[in-house]
Amino acid sequence: MYTSWFAWATWQRHMVVGSVSFIKDVFPDLLENARMWTKTHRGQYGGRACYWQDEGYDAMEVSISSSGCRPTINSVMFGEAVALLGMAKLIGNSSVEDELRSLQEETRRFMLEQMWNPRIQSFAVIPLPGPSSQTPFRQFTPHHPHCPGNGSASWPQNETVGARELLAFMPWYFSLPTASGGQLIPPSEVAKFETMWPQLFDEQGFAARWGLRTAELRSPCYNFSYEHSDCWNGRPGHTRLQECSLGLPTC
């Protein structure tokens, strides 16, 4: 299943057009979708409860960080919880409010406390053991001896990777001041995490002539593989660019 945020999109639409009847119709399916993600993509890893995603199904084939507990899917599950909680209140379904409130707080807590790498001043992936759907493409990469994620070596387990990737800006997408029911990064925490933004405009970071790179240029893993038609370990990618651009107004 590809990373997606149907409930969030539906709730944002409602706040523009006011479609209460539509919300009533789709709420049961959207709630079931969120529960399904919890059933299939939530696990305990190294004492942490996090949502994981395969890099390929996260629109990040052959990424530097590989598969694992990713800022993308954990941000998305926060957004889904916020949206569904808003819908539940709107249609008077109080029976699921505690469940959704718990999901919202769990995902926020995990993101802010566990996925921030203070050394690189960025949110980052916590890789999981085992192969990725992209493992075959990592085995044919050119030599990048100082890149832990190139197929011949791996990142240390149970800690955030030491590389900045554009996907790290996904939490800001769900932190807009207009977000109903809460922001992933609350105003009181913005000063701590906004230190990552200057990298967008640094030519050794993400800034490039034709858009934002999916990984920082200075990384020893930059462009470590190009065996797949979609390799998001350096070249600009429209998916992450759109998410990042929508999160920028937060700051």
URTA-V986708 format. One record per run of one state. SS is the DSSP state (a for helix, b for strand, c for the rest). FROM is the first residue (numbers start at 0). TO is the last residue. Records with the same first field share a line. If there is no record, write none. Layout:
SS->FROM-TO ; FROM-TO
This chain:
c->0-4 ; 17-18 ; 45-46 ; 53-54 ; 58-66 ; 69-69 ; 91-92 ; 114-114 ; 117-120 ; 123-124 ; 127-133 ; 138-158 ; 160-163 ; 173-185 ; 201-205 ; 208-209 ; 213-213 ; 215-234 ; 236-236 ; 248-250
a->5-16 ; 19-40 ; 55-57 ; 70-90 ; 93-113 ; 134-137 ; 165-172 ; 186-200 ; 237-247
b->41-44 ; 47-52 ; 67-68 ; 115-116 ; 121-122 ; 125-126 ; 159-159 ; 164-164 ; 206-207 ; 210-212 ; 214-214 ; 235-235
